[in-house]
Amino acid sequence: MASIYNITTELEDIFLELEENGGELTPELEERLAITQESLKSNLIVIVKHILCLILKLNLVKKKSND
């Protein structure tokens, strides 16, 4: 799984190529964009799940400290 940094770098490269092509989205760039988008979605899902897990753990610790 690519890191968020690598995904950001890939998107910047794609946008630069789009600019150099005068805004023309070639099939190759479209494929790279789709792959990068899927990678970003996967990463964000993992991050959100991790954050939710941390929130649940925090709430559990708070509850135990109040008992």
C-alpha positions in Angstrom: 0.0 0.0 0.0 1.4 3.4 -1.0 1.8 6.0 1.6 -0.2 9.2 1.6 3.0 11.1 0.7 3.6 8.9 -2.3 0.0 9.2 -3.4 0.2 13.0 -3.1 3.4 13.0 -5.1 1.8 10.8 -7.8 -1.2 13.2 -8.0 1.1 16.2 -8.4 3.0 14.4 -11.2 -0.3 13.6 -12.9 -1.5 17.2 -12.6 1.8 18.5 -14.0 1.6 16.2 -17.0 -2.0 17.3 -17.6 -0.9 20.9 -17.6 2.0 20.1 -20.0 -0.5 18.3 -22.3 -2.7 21.4 -22.4 -5.3 19.7 -20.2 -5.7 16.6 -22.4 -6.4 13.5 -20.3 -4.6 10.7 -22.1 -5.6 7.1 -21.5 -2.4 6.5 -19.7 -3.0 9.5 -17.4 -6.6 8.4 -16.8 -5.4 5.0 -15.8 -2.8 6.4 -13.4 -5.4 8.7 -12.0 -7.8 5.8 -11.4 -5.1 3.7 -9.7 -4.0 6.6 -7.5 -7.6 7.4 -6.6 -8.2 3.8 -5.5 -5.0 3.8 -3.5 -6.1 7.0 -1.8 -9.5 5.6 -0.9 -7.9 2.5 0.5 -5.5 4.5 2.6 -8.2 6.8 3.9 -10.4 3.9 4.9 -7.6 2.4 6.9 -6.8 5.8 8.5 -10.5 6.4 9.4 -10.8 2.9 11.0 -7.6 3.5 13.0 -8.9 6.9 14.3 -12.3 5.3 15.2 -10.4 2.6 17.1 -8.4 5.2 19.0 -11.5 7.1 19.9 -13.1 3.9 21.2 -10.0 3.1 23.3 -10.0 6.6 24.6 -13.6 6.4 25.6 -12.9 3.1 27.3 -10.0 4.6 29.3 -12.2 7.5 30.3 -15.0 5.2 31.4 -12.6 3.1 33.5 -11.1 6.2 35.1 -14.5 7.4 36.1 -15.5 4.1 37.8 
